[in-house]
Amino acid sequence: MTTIPDSIEGVQEMLAGENYVAGRALATVAFLALRLGRPLFLEGEAGVGKTEIAKALAAGLGRRLIRLQCYEGLDAASAVYEWNFPAQMVAIRTAEVTEGTDRGALTDELFSDRFLIRRPLLEAMSPQPGGAPVLLIDEIDRTDEPFEAFLLEALSDYQVTIPELGTVKAPEPPIVILTSNRTREVHDALKRRCLYHWVDYPGFEREMEILAARCPEAAEQLSREIVAFVQRLRTEDLFKRPGVAETIDWAKCLLALDVIALSPEVIADTIGAILKYQDDIQRLAGSEAVRILDDSRKALEQA
């Protein structure tokens, strides 16, 4: 387990050691969240690195990463625990054919830790080797208001209740990071509980740093063309603009094809690495890709 950095620069260095390039604003709010023990709420477009910072923090601190992937219809029970029903049924059948079974003891046994399946929230509240884990609550905007209300209560006291066993309180509060792609507004009460940061698309130089960290084998000139093209593409009226994750994926695809420079043909062949909707892909067909490539190269020349 690594101790929590004692400065903003220390957080940046720790994240850089995990190939995560963080600007000072993000490093500052991460440092404060670690220092003050407050949940960190990260909002922004998909693919800008919100989930990755949780992974980098967990790796840098030597803590376990526990991820709760949110989805529509997620309820408190699914996020906290469930009972291993098949195993309980086997235990009941075994007891039925065994003479002298104490039914009271059997009931206690059935609802004991032996048959408990720990889901992410309960796991994060339980003692962990190496210290409190990093709890990533990913895409909280996919859930509904009742789950938000439950989460607000759980993060208030860092405890959850299992009716059959009682209340489980975290011996040490987990490091909590919530992410949202802003498909809907998250309730203010939950946001107020957290430190907030909007994760935006990076500028050209920052995205070059990220690409160099995550895809170091890419030649600088090709990297510059890739980043310039993607940044120019983000200004288009697209259904889903490509994130940093798509920039990295595209660079790896181009390297796998031994591409040394962008061309309209290469873009047409690999466009599925950066655009994920057919309407957006059709928009870039033919002369549009040539125009954006020309514009991005002019921007590079003027830089």
C-alpha positions, 0 to 999 in steps of 0.5 A: 500500500502506498501512502496518499501523496502530500501534494497536488504534484505528488498526485500528478506524478503518481498518476503519471506512473500509471500512464494517466496524464492529469491536468492540474485542475483534475489532480487538485480535486483528486488530491482534495478528495483523498485528503478530505475523504470526500467522494469524487464526482466526475462528469463528462462525455464518454471516453474522456478518462473518467473511469481510467482515473479510478483505475490509476488511483487504485494502482498508484495507491496499491489499493483494490479497485471495486467497480459498481457498473450502473444500469437502468433498474439497478436496485439497492439489493443488487448493489449490496448483496444477495443470498446464494439460493442454490447453495441454501437449497442444497443445505436444506435438502441435506438437512431434510435427510439428516436425522436430528437436525436443529431447525433453528441452527439451520436457519441461522446457518442459511443466513450466515456469511457462508451463503452471502454473496457480496456485491460491490457496495458491501465488499467496499464496506468490508475490511480489505488487505492493503487498506480501504479500497477504491470504489468506482460507481460507474455511470451513475446517470444510468440509474434512477432516483430511488437508487440515488437516494439509497446511495446518498444514505450509504455514502453518508455513514459508509454503512449498509444494512442486511436485514438478516445480519444487521448493519455493516459499517466500513472500518475505514471509508473507501475512496469513492469515485462516481462517474456520469456521462450526463445522459440525465441530471444527477440529483443535487443532494448526491452531488453536494456530498461529493467534490465535483469536476467536469472532465473535458476533452483535452487540448492538443498538447495534452492529448499528445501527452496522453497518446505518448503515454498510452501508445509510446510506439507511435511515431511523433509525426503520425501521433500529431496527425492522429490528434489533429484529425480527431480534434478537428473531427470533434468540431463536426456535428456528430451524434457521438464525438470521439473521446480520448479512448477512441484516439488511443484505439485508432492509433493502435489500429494504425500501428497494427496496419503499419501506417506511417501517415494518414490518407483518405483511404486509411481513414475510410478503412479504419473509421470504425475505430473512432466513430461508432454510429453509422450516421456519423460514419456516412457523414465522413464518406468521400470528400468530407474526410478529405476536407477534415484531413486537409483542415487538420494538416493546415492547423498543424502547419500553423501551430 
